[in-house]
Every structure is written in C-alpha cells, then in structure tokens.
Amino acid sequence: MGYRKIKIRPGADIEFIGAVRASLGQDAPLMADANGAYTLRHAEHLADLDPFKLMMIEQPLAHDDLRRHAQLQDRLATPNLPRRIDREPGKSREHSCAWQRPRH
C-alpha cells in the first residue's frame, strides 16, 4: 500500500487528519499538503499534528520561504517539505528538501 496525502488548511486540519488517521490506523503512511496556507504564527497549531505521526507536512508555508520553513522545523517533530517533489521525467528536484530534527 502506498502513502495517502490529504490537503489541509487552517480550520480544516486537526479534526480531519485525526479522522483519517483513525480510519487508516497508526501504521498507514500519511502526509498532509498545506499549499502554503500557514504562517509561523501557526507553529504551535501545526505542532498539534505531531501526535498523528505524519510522514511530513508538505509546504506549510510559502514555497520559497526556506528560512521560515527551517525555523518552523525547529518547533515541530513532523518533518516539513518546503516544496513539492516533482516525479515527472525531466523535472528538477534540486530545490526540494525536507528538514527533520532528531526526535527526543
């Protein structure tokens, strides 16, 4: 079984991911795509997603704001990916990166 990816935005995230996680179970690979809908002011709220053991949160902030993505990662256990990974032939992946700090 492959991973599941769900779209999230402020106000449609915690309960939605909780329901999907409950339906799929704790071991199912699950990630969220935020399409840049959040800011650093949402960091504490995004940290509330950590218990759902997401693979990552894709583009929680603006796609080109790498500095703030790094600052956000300092406040989350869940990795965040600033930009979408293109899987189409010929598309560059050089600007795609994810940060993950060791979990304590």
ROSE-4610 file (N, C-alpha, C; in Angstrom, 1 decimal, always signed):
// ROSE-4610
residu = [M/M/M/G/G/G/Y/Y/Y/R/R/R/K/K/K/I/I/I/K/K/K/I/I/I/R/R/R/P/P/P/G/G/G/A/A/A/D/D/D/I/I/I/E/E/E/F/F/F/I/I/I/G/G/G/A/A/A/V/V/V/R/R/R/A/A/A/S/S/S/L/L/L/G/G/G/Q/Q/Q/D/D/D/A/A/A/P/P/P/L/L/L/M/M/M/A/A/A/D/D/D/A/A/A/N/N/N/G/G/G/A/A/A/Y/Y/Y/T/T/T/L/L/L/R/R/R/H/H/H/A/A/A/E/E/E/H/H/H/L/L/L/A/A/A/D/D/D/L/L/L/D/D/D/P/P/P/F/F/F/K/K/K/L/L/L/M/M/M/M/M/M/I/I/I/E/E/E/Q/Q/Q/P/P/P/L/L/L/A/A/A/H/H/H/D/D/D/D/D/D/L/L/L/R/R/R/R/R/R/H/H/H/A/A/A/Q/Q/Q/L/L/L/Q/Q/Q/D/D/D/R/R/R/L/L/L/A/A/A/T/T/T/P/P/P/N/N/N/L/L/L/P/P/P/R/R/R/R/R/R/I/I/I/D/D/D/R/R/R/E/E/E/P/P/P/G/G/G/K/K/K/S/S/S/R/R/R/E/E/E/H/H/H/S/S/S/C/C/C/A/A/A/W/W/W/Q/Q/Q/R/R/R/P/P/P/R/R/R/H/H/H]
num = [1/1/1/2/2/2/3/3/3/4/4/4/5/5/5/6/6/6/7/7/7/8/8/8/9/9/9/10/10/10/11/11/11/12/12/12/13/13/13/14/14/14/15/15/15/16/16/16/17/17/17/18/18/18/19/19/19/20/20/20/21/21/21/22/22/22/23/23/23/24/24/24/25/25/25/26/26/26/27/27/27/28/28/28/29/29/29/30/30/30/31/31/31/32/32/32/33/33/33/34/34/34/35/35/35/36/36/36/37/37/37/38/38/38/39/39/39/40/40/40/41/41/41/42/42/42/43/43/43/44/44/44/45/45/45/46/46/46/47/47/47/48/48/48/49/49/49/50/50/50/51/51/51/52/52/52/53/53/53/54/54/54/55/55/55/56/56/56/57/57/57/58/58/58/59/59/59/60/60/60/61/61/61/62/62/62/63/63/63/64/64/64/65/65/65/66/66/66/67/67/67/68/68/68/69/69/69/70/70/70/71/71/71/72/72/72/73/73/73/74/74/74/75/75/75/76/76/76/77/77/77/78/78/78/79/79/79/80/80/80/81/81/81/82/82/82/83/83/83/84/84/84/85/85/85/86/86/86/87/87/87/88/88/88/89/89/89/90/90/90/91/91/91/92/92/92/93/93/93/94/94/94/95/95/95/96/96/96/97/97/97/98/98/98/99/99/99/100/100/100/101/101/101/102/102/102/103/103/103/104/104/104]
x = [+0.9/+0.0/+0.9/+0.6/+1.3/+0.9/+1.5/+1.1/-0.2/-0.8/-2.0/-1.6/-2.1/-1.8/-3.1/-3.3/-4.5/-4.2/-5.1/-4.9/-5.5/-4.7/-5.2/-5.1/-5.8/-5.7/-6.2/-5.9/-6.3/-7.9/-8.3/-9.7/-10.2/-9.4/-9.7/-8.5/-8.0/-6.8/-6.7/-6.8/-6.6/-7.7/-8.9/-10.0/-10.0/-9.7/-9.7/-8.6/-7.4/-6.3/-6.6/-7.1/-7.5/-8.4/-9.5/-10.4/-9.8/-8.9/-8.3/-7.3/-6.6/-5.7/-6.4/-7.5/-8.3/-8.9/-9.2/-9.8/-8.7/-7.5/-6.4/-5.6/-5.6/-4.7/-3.4/-2.7/-1.5/-0.3/-0.3/+0.8/+0.7/-0.4/-0.6/+0.3/+1.0/+1.8/+0.8/+1.0/+0.1/+0.9/+0.6/+1.2/+0.1/+0.4/-0.5/+0.1/-0.7/-0.2/-1.0/-0.3/-0.9/-0.9/-0.2/-0.2/+0.0/+0.9/+1.3/+0.3/-0.7/-1.8/-1.5/-0.3/+0.0/+1.1/+1.4/+2.5/+3.2/+4.3/+5.0/+4.1/+3.1/+2.2/+1.4/+1.3/+0.6/+1.5/+2.7/+3.7/+3.1/+2.6/+2.1/+0.9/+0.1/-1.1/-0.6/+0.4/+1.0/+1.6/+2.2/+2.8/+1.7/+0.5/-0.6/-0.8/-0.2/-0.3/+0.7/+1.7/+2.8/+2.3/+1.3/+0.8/+0.2/-0.1/-0.7/+0.4/+1.7/+2.8/+2.7/+2.6/+2.6/+4.0/+4.1/+5.4/+6.0/+5.2/+5.6/+4.4/+4.7/+3.7/+4.4/+3.7/+4.2/+3.8/+4.8/+4.6/+3.6/+3.9/+3.1/+3.1/+4.3/+4.5/+4.7/+4.9/+5.1/+6.3/+6.1/+7.1/+8.5/+8.7/+10.0/+10.6/+10.0/+10.4/+11.2/+12.4/+13.2/+13.6/+13.9/+14.4/+13.3/+12.0/+11.0/+10.6/+10.7/+10.5/+11.5/+12.7/+13.7/+13.4/+12.9/+12.5/+11.3/+10.4/+9.2/+9.6/+10.6/+11.0/+11.6/+12.2/+12.7/+11.6/+10.4/+9.3/+8.4/+8.7/+7.9/+8.7/+8.0/+8.6/+8.4/+7.3/+6.9/+7.8/+8.4/+9.2/+8.3/+8.9/+8.1/+8.9/+8.2/+8.9/+8.5/+9.4/+9.1/+8.5/+8.9/+8.5/+8.1/+7.2/+6.7/+7.8/+7.9/+8.8/+8.2/+8.8/+8.3/+8.8/+8.0/+8.3/+8.2/+8.0/+7.9/+9.3/+9.5/+10.8/+11.2/+12.5/+13.0/+12.8/+12.0/+11.7/+12.8/+13.3/+14.4/+13.9/+14.7/+14.4/+15.4/+16.3/+17.4/+17.0/+15.8/+15.3/+14.4/+14.1/+13.3/+14.1/+13.6/+14.3/+13.4/+13.7/+12.9/+13.8/+13.4/+14.2/+13.6/+14.4/+13.9/+14.9/+14.6/+15.4/+15.3/+16.3/+16.2/+15.1/+14.3/+13.2/+13.8/+13.4/+13.9/+13.0]
y = [-1.2/+0.0/+1.2/+2.2/+3.5/+4.4/+5.6/+6.6/+7.3/+7.9/+8.8/+10.2/+11.1/+12.5/+13.3/+14.1/+14.9/+16.3/+17.1/+18.6/+19.2/+20.1/+20.8/+22.3/+22.9/+24.4/+24.8/+25.9/+26.3/+26.2/+25.5/+25.3/+23.9/+23.3/+22.0/+21.1/+20.9/+20.1/+19.1/+19.6/+18.7/+17.6/+18.0/+17.0/+16.1/+16.7/+16.0/+14.9/+15.3/+14.4/+13.3/+13.7/+12.8/+11.7/+12.1/+11.2/+10.2/+10.8/+10.0/+9.0/+9.5/+8.6/+7.5/+7.8/+6.8/+5.7/+6.2/+5.3/+4.4/+4.9/+4.2/+3.4/+3.8/+3.2/+3.9/+3.6/+4.3/+4.0/+2.8/+2.4/+2.8/+3.3/+3.7/+4.9/+4.9/+6.1/+7.3/+8.4/+9.5/+10.8/+11.7/+13.0/+14.1/+15.3/+16.4/+17.4/+18.0/+19.1/+20.3/+21.4/+22.6/+23.7/+23.5/+24.5/+26.0/+26.1/+27.4/+28.2/+27.4/+28.1/+28.6/+28.3/+28.7/+29.7/+30.3/+31.2/+30.7/+31.3/+30.9/+31.1/+32.0/+32.2/+30.9/+30.0/+28.8/+27.6/+27.9/+26.9/+26.0/+26.6/+25.8/+25.0/+25.5/+24.8/+23.6/+23.8/+22.8/+21.7/+22.1/+21.1/+20.1/+20.6/+19.7/+18.5/+18.6/+17.5/+16.4/+16.7/+15.7/+14.4/+14.3/+13.0/+12.1/+12.6/+11.8/+11.1/+11.3/+10.6/+10.7/+11.9/+12.1/+11.9/+11.4/+11.3/+12.7/+13.7/+15.1/+16.0/+17.3/+18.3/+19.0/+18.9/+19.5/+20.9/+21.8/+23.2/+23.9/+23.8/+24.5/+26.0/+26.5/+28.0/+28.3/+29.5/+29.9/+29.0/+28.5/+27.6/+28.1/+29.4/+29.9/+30.5/+30.3/+30.8/+29.7/+29.4/+28.3/+28.6/+29.9/+30.3/+30.0/+30.4/+30.2/+28.7/+28.0/+26.5/+25.9/+26.4/+25.9/+26.3/+27.5/+28.0/+27.2/+26.9/+26.1/+24.7/+24.1/+22.7/+22.6/+23.7/+23.7/+23.6/+23.8/+23.8/+22.6/+21.7/+20.5/+19.3/+18.2/+16.9/+16.3/+16.7/+16.2/+17.0/+16.3/+16.9/+17.8/+18.9/+19.7/+19.8/+19.9/+19.9/+21.2/+22.1/+23.5/+23.4/+22.5/+22.5/+21.1/+21.0/+19.7/+19.0/+17.7/+16.9/+16.5/+16.9/+16.6/+15.2/+14.3/+13.0/+12.8/+13.8/+13.7/+13.7/+12.9/+12.9/+14.3/+14.7/+16.0/+17.1/+16.9/+18.0/+17.9/+19.1/+19.2/+18.9/+18.3/+18.0/+18.7/+19.6/+20.2/+21.1/+21.7/+22.7/+22.1/+20.8/+20.1/+19.6/+19.9/+19.4/+19.3/+18.4/+18.3/+18.3/+19.0/+19.0/+18.1/+17.4/+16.6/+16.6/+17.1/+17.1/+15.7/+15.3/+14.0/+14.1/+13.1/+13.1/+12.7/+13.3/+13.0/+12.1]
z = [+0.0/+0.0/+0.0/-0.9/-0.9/+0.2/+0.2/+1.2/+0.8/+1.7/+1.5/+1.7/+0.9/+1.0/+1.1/+2.1/+2.2/+2.3/+1.7/+1.7/+3.0/+3.6/+4.8/+4.7/+5.6/+5.7/+7.1/+7.6/+8.9/+9.0/+10.1/+10.3/+9.8/+8.9/+8.3/+8.4/+9.6/+9.6/+10.8/+12.0/+13.2/+13.2/+13.2/+13.2/+12.0/+10.8/+9.6/+9.6/+9.9/+10.0/+11.1/+12.2/+13.2/+12.7/+12.0/+11.4/+10.4/+9.5/+8.5/+9.2/+10.2/+10.9/+11.7/+12.3/+13.0/+12.0/+10.8/+9.8/+9.2/+8.9/+8.3/+9.3/+10.6/+11.6/+11.7/+12.8/+13.1/+12.2/+11.6/+10.8/+9.3/+8.9/+7.5/+7.2/+6.1/+5.7/+5.3/+6.0/+5.7/+5.8/+4.8/+4.8/+4.5/+4.9/+4.6/+3.7/+2.8/+1.9/+2.2/+2.7/+3.1/+2.1/+0.9/-0.1/+0.4/+1.3/+1.8/+2.6/+3.2/+3.9/+5.3/+5.8/+7.2/+7.2/+8.4/+8.6/+9.9/+10.3/+11.5/+12.7/+12.6/+13.8/+14.0/+13.1/+13.2/+13.8/+14.1/+14.5/+15.6/+16.7/+17.8/+17.3/+16.5/+16.0/+15.1/+14.3/+13.4/+14.3/+15.4/+16.3/+16.9/+16.9/+17.4/+16.4/+15.2/+14.3/+14.6/+15.4/+15.7/+16.2/+17.1/+17.6/+16.5/+15.3/+14.2/+13.4/+13.7/+13.1/+11.6/+11.1/+9.6/+9.1/+7.8/+7.2/+7.0/+6.7/+6.6/+6.3/+6.5/+6.1/+4.9/+3.7/+2.5/+2.4/+2.2/+2.0/+3.0/+4.3/+5.2/+5.1/+4.7/+4.5/+3.0/+2.6/+1.2/+0.7/-0.5/-1.1/-1.2/-1.3/-1.5/-0.2/+1.0/+2.2/+3.0/+2.5/+3.1/+4.6/+4.8/+6.2/+7.2/+6.9/+7.8/+7.9/+6.9/+7.0/+8.0/+7.9/+8.9/+10.3/+10.5/+11.8/+12.3/+11.4/+11.7/+12.2/+11.4/+11.8/+13.2/+13.6/+15.0/+16.0/+15.6/+16.6/+16.4/+15.4/+15.1/+15.2/+15.5/+15.4/+14.0/+13.3/+12.0/+11.0/+10.1/+9.0/+8.2/+7.7/+6.7/+5.4/+4.3/+3.0/+2.4/+2.1/+1.6/+0.2/-0.6/-2.0/-2.4/-3.4/-3.9/-4.6/-4.4/-5.2/-6.5/-7.6/-8.9/-9.3/-9.7/-10.0/-11.6/-12.3/-13.7/-14.3/-15.4/-16.0/-16.5/-16.2/-16.7/-15.7/-14.7/-13.7/-12.6/-12.2/-11.3/-9.9/-9.1/-7.7/-6.8/-7.4/-6.7/-5.6/-5.7/-4.7/-3.7/-3.8/-2.9/-1.7/-0.5/+0.7/+1.8/+2.8/+4.0/+5.1/+6.2/+7.4/+8.5/+9.1/+10.2/+11.3/+12.5/+13.6/+14.3/+15.0/+15.7/+16.8/+16.9/+17.9/+19.2/+20.3/+21.6/+22.3]
